[in-house]
Amino acid sequence: MDRVTGKVQKLQIPLALRLSIRNLWRRGNRFLLLLALVAFSSFVILSLASLFDTLVFNLKRKGSVYYGGDITVRGLKDRYTLLIENPDPLMQALREHLPPNTVVSPRINYRNTATTLFFAGDSIRQRIVNGVDFRAEAPMFEQVTFVAGSYKPLQEKGRARPGILISEPTARLLKARLGDDLLLYIPTLSGQINTATVMLEGIFRDSSLFGYYTAYMDIEALRTLVRFPEGQCTDIAVFFPHAQRVEPIARALQTALESRFPLTPLFSSTQDLWRYRDTTEWSGTKYALTTLDANLEQVNELLDAVRFIAYVLMGILAGVVFFGVTNSYRLTVFERRKEIGTLRALGMKRSSVMGFFLLEGLFLTLGAVLLGGVVAILFLWALSSVDFTILAGFDIFLRGKRLQASPSLPAFLQTLSICLLAVLIALAKPTAQAASVPPVEAMREGR
């Protein structure tokens, strides 16, 4: 008898595994309601997480074009003048400390509220005209959705007429089409008024705060129009074509450059930078490294509110899973007392009985999450085919006309973790009760 018991004990772990799989296979109808509950919860959690990741990704890609990369280096001359007088040494130092293929490009960020575009009797103010090196920043502008034209004609040097890119709402208000000649009215740095005929080379889809009153021109063409000093710029755009964690890179870059250039502290928001500028005296030029998240501070506050709502919904669903699993397995343990008692009488330890039920819950959760994942993929695919441009101001979250959402591996792992945690916590008490069933008492049951 001791020899038989010893063999049973040696086989307890694989036996519990086999029993859990067999039980799910043969008595699967008993778990259908629980499977549906966990699958629905995982579908909603995965869909919410994937949609949020998509919104953030699309927002940051558009913000990187508008603000000038994932990291922007600003020159603050005598505190209030945006100017980098000698950008070449700084750009060289940036390239030395950044990953390969990083875009490092000078920009002229020209802001003047009097800047106006005219066409066929209509006019519209442009809050910002960005002077860009379109050859260097091609990876960045590949992300821009154009309804007509492209940025590529602006890569040509020595054009007879400068070209311009404007937003779709601006083109609609001007009733302008691709190839039309627009009149650009723009003050120079000294306050004189300059005008130029510019060819409309591209119309990009963006009615958000990033694009509505923003235009893009070749940096040298804009330099000539506003009489910006030769070889100088206002910003240096740093853009990572591939996904990178920007904050650690920015901190390392700040540390590396502080010994070579006069830098402001690295702030987590542009408002902190401006407060530092207003309260700190200096002469000459200081450089300020600003991450995209710092530039998007106000938008991030909106995202934090959306994230909070999403987490509340995920918590509610995790609670539903917890109570559903708890109630279901309490009933399961009661119905299977004789089976449990038989296993205990054959020598199965309490820990193995608990493992048996936990493995059942684990396999059930994995199957339900996979099923919920398949439904989420189909849902997100259908959602990505919807034209969301009818929603005013929602362009900031779109690629083209659509969300183009798809489940990501982090979102799937997050969903799996939430469901597994809820199920394992829910199974703790029922499995402990199952393991404590006395074998003799269970064998007397008539079930």
Secondary structure, DSSP 8 states (H G I E B T S, - for coil): -HHHHHHHHHTHHHHHHHHHHHHHHHTGGGGHHHHHHHHHHHHHHHHHHHHHHHHHHHHHHHHHHHHTBSEEEEEEETTTEE-BS-HHHHHHHHHHHS-TT-EEEEEEEEE-TT-EEEETTEEEE-SEEEEE-TTTTHHHHTTS-EEEE-SGGGG-SS-SS-EEEEEHHHHHHHT--TT-EEEEEEE-TTS-EEEEEEEEEEEE---STTTTTEEEEEHHHHHHHHT--TT-BSEEEEE-SS---HHHHHHHHHHHHHTTS-B----SSHHHHHHHHHH----SEEEEEEEHHHHTHHHHHHHHHHHHHHHHHHHHHHHHHHHHHHHHHHHHHHHTHHHHHHHHHTT--HHHHHHHHHHHHHHHHHHHHHHHHHHHHHHHHHHHTS--TTSTTGGGG-BTTB------HHHHHHHHHHHHHHHHHHHHHHHHHHHT--HHHHHH---
